[in-house]
Amino acid sequence: MAMTPRLEVRQSQSLTLTPQLMQSIRLLQLSHLELNAFVEMELMRNPLLEREDGIEASDAAPEGPEIATGLNAAEDTVAYGDRIHSADSIAEGYDTEIENVFPAQSAAERQTDSLEWSARNGGGEDAPDIDQFVAARPTLSQHLAAQTGLILADAGERLIAQFLIDSLNEAGYLTVDLDTVAQMLGTEVATVESVLKRIQGCDPVGVFARDVGECLALQLKDRNRLDPLMQGLLDNLELIAKHDLPLLARTIGADREDLMDMLAELRQLDPKPGRAFETAPVEAVAPDVFVKGSADGWQVELNSEVLPRVLVNRVYYASVTRKARNATEKTFLVDSLATANWLAKSLDQRAQTILKVAAEIVKQQDGFLNEGIARLKPMTLKTVADAIEMHESTVSRVTSNKYMATPRGLFEMKYFFTTALGSATGGVDHSAESVRHRIREIIEAEKPGEILSDDTIADMLNGEKGIEVARRTVAKYREALNIPSSVIRRRQKRALVAAR
């Protein structure tokens, strides 16, 4: 058969992801903070968009004749109703100097007057900010730099000290090798070591350490408690972590009573001294959805405080369209109107989708809301997607970075999606999260002389709840909960009993 080129007409259907559709999909997975930042950018870029809750200054202005009261700094005049007097004329009326007519206020009086003015006027834009009267908390770098400036007199040594300060992590540990510091600054390693030794006595004691042992040694040295026996204890921190007290006592040559005293003293030290100067702001998580109990069941509502609301100003669009001077301006206005309409519609669809997914989650997890984590059901994205007739990817995006406030606490929506563990009796499957919770409860209820192994815990879950779980699954869940093995727990219990 000969192959020749030819033209054919075919009709087919395909789904094309337009830029606006891709942007709408991206909006679903944004948190409320990221969404508000995106909306702020659109408000600055699009003249046809405005916030629904915004109040123009002209709308807020009171009606009626204006009464001029206050100081006109440009003309140096004081206005009283319809009469205007210059400052010099007022002084002449009193036959004295201007400083005597308007005496200088003290700093305390000015601050009191400013605060009273702010309270009377509702804290407007011109009111002094209360943050102006609050002292800033120094950072760890600033705190150490002030001390090194007093300890070191040589400019070169101060430069080395500042480099070491900038190399500290949040805990106060030195994260750079001294050889690297010497090479980068073009000096000798001995010089860097000398500077480090001198500034290691700065407050808080323990900073500039290179590991936990050195950090604790610096603090013990400051307390005059770093004797050879205590140094031997610091050299064997791994045995302390394993709670192998008999081997630790034999290694450092201490009896049981002395060992317990040294361990008690060690617990009083701070292994992360730099955290006392942590200045990162703590941001509270604002829920996207509220779940409240009612007579008819559970009530689900969106948190309107974190949802940005925008309006399309069509009056302004009609006004400026008539004044457009060329096709470029008209095209810009048409594009701005289309973008504004798309954003308003996308925000509404996003809110409705979040509400629909949250309502289905509450419906599926009714047992958890009523009785707690023990009744958390296994649930997948497909379960919710099939119930609300959406795609799994949509549900995944909606539940990302979204939080739900329930009577049981504040939870990320992803928390409610857990895998299922089969039932040994053929009954209802169990949620992996509820199984982890039960493992924690069993381990916390252990007695010092009856530490349970992973095999024993698996048998207990099988016999008590009918949960079909293997030993390796128990071990995996236990490690995820940061719970040590039965051997370490037995040593911990013994050490606790001995300390008492």
C-alpha positions in Angstrom: 0.0 0.0 0.0 1.5 3.3 -1.0 1.8 6.0 1.7 0.8 9.4 0.5 0.2 12.6 2.4 -3.4 13.7 2.7 -5.6 16.1 4.7 -8.4 14.9 7.0 -10.8 16.7 9.3 -11.3 15.1 12.7 -13.4 16.1 15.7 -12.3 15.3 19.2 -12.7 16.6 22.8 -9.9 17.6 25.1 -9.4 19.4 28.4 -7.1 22.4 28.1 -5.7 23.9 31.3 -5.9 27.7 30.7 -3.7 30.0 32.9 -6.8 31.1 34.8 -7.9 27.5 35.5 -4.4 26.6 36.7 -4.5 29.7 39.0 -7.9 28.6 40.4 -6.5 25.2 41.1 -3.5 26.8 42.9 -5.8 28.9 45.0 -7.3 25.8 46.5 -4.1 24.7 48.2 -3.1 28.1 49.6 -3.4 28.8 53.3 -5.4 31.9 54.3 -2.2 33.8 54.9 -0.9 33.0 51.4 -4.3 33.7 49.9 -4.5 37.2 51.6 -1.1 38.0 50.3 -2.1 37.0 46.8 -5.3 39.1 47.0 -3.3 42.1 48.2 -1.1 41.9 45.2 -4.2 41.7 42.9 -5.7 44.7 44.7 -2.6 46.8 44.0 -2.4 45.6 40.4 -6.1 45.8 39.4 -7.8 49.2 39.6 -11.3 47.5 39.4 -10.9 45.5 42.5 -11.7 46.6 46.0 -12.2 45.0 49.4 -15.7 44.4 50.4 -15.0 45.4 54.0 -13.1 48.5 53.0 -14.4 51.9 54.0 -13.2 54.9 52.0 -12.0 57.9 53.9 -14.7 60.1 52.3 -17.4 57.8 53.5 -16.2 57.9 57.0 -15.9 61.7 57.2 -18.7 63.3 59.2 -21.2 65.5 57.4 -21.6 69.2 58.1 -19.3 72.2 58.2 -15.7 71.6 59.1 -14.3 73.3 62.2 -10.6 74.0 61.9 -8.9 73.1 65.1 -5.2 72.3 65.5 -1.8 73.5 64.5 -0.8 74.4 61.0 2.8 73.6 60.8 3.4 75.0 57.4 2.3 78.5 58.3 3.1 78.3 62.0 -0.4 79.5 62.9 -3.0 78.3 65.4 -6.6 78.3 64.2 -9.6 78.9 66.5 -12.8 78.8 64.5 -12.8 81.7 62.0 -9.9 83.6 63.6 -6.3 82.9 62.9 -3.6 84.2 65.1 0.1 83.8 64.6 2.2 82.5 67.3 4.1 85.8 67.6 1.0 87.8 68.0 -0.2 85.6 70.8 3.1 86.1 72.6 2.8 89.9 72.1 -0.6 89.8 73.7 1.0 88.4 76.8 4.0 90.7 76.7 6.4 87.8 77.2 8.6 85.4 75.2 7.0 82.7 73.1 8.7 79.9 75.2 6.8 81.2 78.3 3.5 81.0 76.5 4.1 77.5 75.2 6.4 75.9 77.8 8.2 72.7 76.7 6.6 69.5 78.0 8.5 66.7 79.7 8.8 63.4 77.9 6.5 61.7 80.4 3.8 64.4 79.8 4.1 64.1 76.0 3.7 60.3 76.3 0.7 60.6 78.6 -1.0 63.2 76.3 -0.3 61.0 73.2 -1.8 58.0 74.8 -4.9 59.9 76.0 -5.3 61.4 72.5 -5.1 57.9 71.0 -7.7 56.6 73.4 -10.1 59.5 72.7 -9.7 59.2 68.9 -9.8 55.4 68.6 -6.1 55.0 67.7 -6.3 56.5 64.1 -3.4 56.6 61.6 -1.9 59.8 63.2 -2.0 58.4 66.7 1.3 57.3 68.2 1.8 53.5 68.0 2.1 51.7 71.3 5.1 49.8 69.9 7.1 53.0 70.0 7.0 52.8 73.8 8.0 49.1 74.1 11.7 48.3 74.4 13.0 45.9 71.7 14.3 42.6 73.0 18.0 42.0 72.0 18.9 39.0 69.9 21.6 36.5 70.8 24.0 38.1 68.3 23.4 41.6 69.8 23.8 40.3 73.3 27.1 38.6 72.6 28.4 41.4 70.4 28.0 43.9 73.3 30.0 41.6 75.6 32.8 40.8 73.2 33.3 44.5 72.6 34.2 44.8 76.3 36.3 41.6 76.5 38.4 42.2 73.3 40.4 45.4 72.7 42.1 44.4 69.4 40.1 45.2 66.2 41.3 42.0 64.6 40.2 39.9 67.5 36.8 41.6 67.5 36.4 40.7 63.8 37.1 37.1 64.6 34.6 37.2 67.5 31.9 38.7 65.3 32.5 36.0 62.7 32.1 33.3 65.4 28.9 35.0 66.6 27.5 34.9 63.1 28.3 31.2 62.9 26.2 30.3 65.9 22.9 28.4 65.5 19.7 29.0 67.4 20.9 26.8 70.3 24.1 28.8 70.6 26.4 26.1 69.2 29.4 26.9 66.9 28.6 25.5 63.4 31.9 26.2 61.7 35.3 24.6 62.0 38.1 26.7 63.4 40.4 25.8 60.5 37.8 27.1 58.1 37.5 30.4 60.1 41.3 30.9 60.1 41.5 30.2 56.4 38.6 32.6 55.5 39.9 35.4 57.7 43.6 34.9 56.8 44.9 34.3 60.3 46.4 31.5 62.4 44.3 28.8 64.0 45.9 29.4 67.3 44.6 33.0 67.2 41.1 31.9 66.5 41.3 29.3 69.3 42.6 32.0 71.7 39.6 34.3 70.8 37.2 31.5 71.2 38.5 30.5 74.6 38.1 34.1 75.8 34.6 34.6 74.6 33.3 31.2 75.8 32.7 32.8 79.2 30.1 35.2 77.8 26.5 35.1 79.0 24.6 32.8 78.6 27.2 30.4 79.7 27.6 27.5 77.3 27.4 29.4 74.0 30.2 28.9 71.5 30.4 25.2 72.3 30.9 22.8 69.5 29.0 19.8 71.0 26.7 19.0 74.0 29.6 17.8 76.1 31.6 21.0 75.7 28.4 23.1 76.4 27.7 21.3 79.7 31.5 21.4 80.6 31.5 25.2 80.2 28.5 25.5 82.5 30.0 23.2 85.1 33.3 25.1 84.9 31.4 28.3 85.6 30.0 26.7 88.7 33.4 25.3 89.7 32.1 21.7 89.5 34.1 20.4 86.6 36.2 17.8 88.5 37.8 14.7 86.8 34.8 12.5 87.8 32.3 14.9 86.2 34.5 15.2 83.1 34.4 11.4 82.8 30.7 11.5 83.0 30.6 14.0 80.1 32.9 11.8 78.1 30.3 9.0 78.3 27.1 10.8 77.4 26.1 8.0 75.1 25.8 5.7 78.2 23.5 8.2 79.9 21.3 8.3 76.8 21.1 4.5 76.9 20.4 4.6 80.7 23.0 1.9 81.3 23.9 3.1 84.8 25.8 0.1 86.0 28.2 0.2 83.0 28.5 4.0 83.4 29.4 3.7 87.1 32.1 1.1 86.3 33.5 3.2 83.5 34.0 6.4 85.4 34.8 4.7 88.7 31.9 6.1 90.8 29.6 4.5 93.3 25.9 4.5 92.8 25.2 7.3 95.2 27.7 9.7 93.7 26.5 8.8 90.2 22.9 9.7 91.0 24.1 13.0 92.5 26.1 13.9 89.4 23.1 13.0 87.1 20.8 15.2 89.2 23.3 18.1 88.9 23.6 17.4 85.1 19.8 17.8 84.7 19.9 21.3 86.1 22.1 22.5 83.1 20.8 24.0 79.9 22.0 22.0 76.8 20.6 24.8 74.5 21.5 28.1 76.1 20.9 30.1 72.9 17.2 29.4 73.0 16.7 31.9 75.8 17.2 34.6 73.2 14.9 33.1 70.5 13.1 36.1 69.0 11.1 34.4 66.2 7.5 35.6 66.4 5.0 33.0 67.5 2.1 32.9 65.1 -1.2 31.5 66.3 -2.9 29.1 63.8 -6.3 30.5 62.7 -8.8 27.9 61.9 -10.4 27.9 58.4 -13.5 26.1 59.6 -15.5 26.0 62.9 -17.3 22.8 64.0 -19.9 23.4 66.7 -22.4 21.1 68.4 -26.1 21.8 68.0 -29.4 20.1 68.7 -29.5 18.7 65.2 -25.9 17.4 65.2 -22.8 19.2 64.1 -22.8 22.7 62.6 -20.0 23.5 60.1 -19.2 27.1 59.2 -16.4 29.0 57.6 -14.2 31.4 59.5 -15.2 34.7 57.7 -12.4 36.6 59.5 -9.6 34.9 57.5 -11.5 34.9 54.1 -10.6 37.8 51.8 -13.7 39.3 50.1 -13.4 41.5 47.0 -15.8 43.4 44.9 -15.7 44.4 41.2 -16.2 48.1 40.8 -18.3 48.2 37.6 -19.3 51.8 38.1 -15.7 52.9 37.9 -15.2 50.6 34.9 -18.0 52.2 33.0 -16.7 55.7 33.9 -13.1 55.1 32.8 -14.0 53.1 29.7 -15.8 56.2 28.2 -12.6 58.2 28.8 -10.2 55.7 27.3 -8.0 57.5 24.8 -6.8 54.5 22.7 -7.1 50.8 22.1 -4.3 49.9 24.6 -6.2 51.5 27.5 -9.4 49.8 26.5 -7.7 46.4 26.3 -6.2 47.0 29.7 -9.6 47.8 31.2 -11.2 44.8 29.6 -8.5 42.5 30.9 -8.7 44.0 34.3 -12.5 43.4 34.4 -12.1 39.8 33.3 -9.4 39.2 36.0 -11.5 40.8 38.7 -14.5 38.7 37.8 -12.4 35.6 37.8 -10.9 36.3 41.2 -14.3 37.1 42.8 -15.7 33.9 41.4 -12.6 31.8 42.3 -12.7 33.0 45.9 -16.4 32.1 46.2 -15.8 28.6 44.7 -12.8 28.0 47.0 -14.9 28.9 50.0 -17.8 26.6 49.0 -15.4 23.7 48.2 -13.7 24.0 51.6 -17.1 24.0 53.3 -18.3 21.0 51.4 -15.2 19.0 52.1 -15.2 20.0 55.8 -18.9 19.0 56.1 -18.1 15.5 54.7 -15.2 15.1 57.0 -17.4 15.9 60.0 -20.0 13.5 58.8 -17.5 10.7 58.4 -15.7 11.4 61.8 -18.8 11.8 63.9 -17.5 9.1 66.3 -14.3 11.0 66.9 -16.1 14.3 67.7 -18.3 12.5 70.2 -15.9 10.1 71.9 -12.4 11.0 71.0 -9.4 9.6 69.2 -10.3 6.0 70.0 -13.2 6.3 67.6 -11.3 7.9 64.7 -12.3 6.0 61.6 -9.9 5.2 58.7 -10.6 7.5 55.9 -9.0 8.2 52.5 -9.2 11.0 50.0 -11.2 8.8 47.7 -13.8 8.2 50.4 -14.5 11.9 50.7 -14.1 12.6 46.9 -16.7 10.0 46.0 -19.1 11.3 48.6 -19.0 14.9 47.3 -18.5 13.9 43.7 -15.1 15.6 43.3 -11.7 14.4 42.2 -9.2 13.1 44.8 -6.6 15.8 43.8 -9.2 18.5 44.5 -9.8 17.1 48.0 -6.1 16.9 48.6 -5.5 20.5 47.6 -8.5 21.7 49.7 -7.2 19.9 52.9 -3.6 21.2 52.5 -2.7 23.9 55.0 -6.3 24.2 56.3 -7.3 23.8 59.9 -10.5 22.8 61.6 -11.5 24.0 65.1 -13.6 21.2 66.8 -14.7 20.6 70.4 -11.8 18.1 70.6 -9.2 20.8 69.6 -7.6 22.4 66.6 -6.6 19.9 63.9 -5.3 20.1 60.4 -7.7 18.6 57.9 -5.1 16.1 56.8 -5.1 14.7 60.3 -8.5 13.0 59.7 -7.1 10.9 56.7 -5.5 7.8 58.1 -4.9 4.3 56.7 -6.9 1.3 57.9 -5.7 -1.7 59.9 -7.8 -4.8 59.5 -9.8 -6.4 62.2 -8.9 -9.9 63.4 -12.6 -10.7 64.0 -13.8 -9.5 60.6 -15.4 -6.3 62.0 -14.9 -2.7 61.2 -11.3 -1.6 60.3 -9.3 0.5 62.7 -7.6 3.8 62.1 -3.8 3.8 62.2 -4.0 7.0 64.4 -6.3 5.4 66.9 -3.9 2.4 67.1 -1.0 4.6 67.7 -2.9 6.3 70.5 -3.7 3.0 72.0 0.0 1.9 71.9 0.9 5.1 73.7 -1.7 4.4 76.4 -0.5 0.8 76.9 3.2 1.9 77.3 2.3 4.8 79.6 0.5 2.3 81.9 3.5 0.0 82.2 4.8 -0.9 85.6 8.5 -0.6 86.4 8.9 -4.4 86.7 6.6 -5.3 83.8 8.0 -3.6 80.6 6.1 -4.9 77.5 7.9 -5.9 74.3 6.5 -5.1 70.9 5.3 -8.7 70.5 3.4 -8.5 73.8 1.8 -5.2 72.7 0.8 -6.7 69.4 -0.8 -9.6 71.2 -2.7 -7.3 73.5 -4.1 -5.2 70.7 -5.2 -8.4 68.9 -6.9 -9.8 72.0 -8.3 -6.6 73.4 -9.5 -4.7 70.4 -9.3 -7.4 67.7 -6.7 -5.3 65.8 -4.7 -7.4 63.3 -1.3 -5.8 63.7 2.2 -7.3 63.4 5.2 -6.7 65.7 7.1 -4.7 63.1 4.0 -2.4 62.7 4.0 -1.8 66.5 7.7 -1.0 66.4 7.1 1.4 63.5 4.3 3.2 65.3 6.3 3.3 68.6 9.3 4.9 66.9 7.0 7.4 65.2 5.8 8.4 68.7 9.5 8.8 69.8 9.1 6.0 72.4 12.2 4.0 73.0 12.5 0.2 72.9 11.6 -2.0 75.8 15.2 -2.4 76.7 15.7 1.4 77.0 12.4 1.8 78.8 13.4 -0.8 81.4 16.6 1.0 82.1 14.7 4.3 82.4 12.3 2.9 84.8 15.1 1.4 87.0 16.9 4.7 86.9 13.8 6.6 87.9 13.1 4.2 90.8 16.8 4.5 92.0 16.6 8.3 91.9 13.6 8.2 94.2 
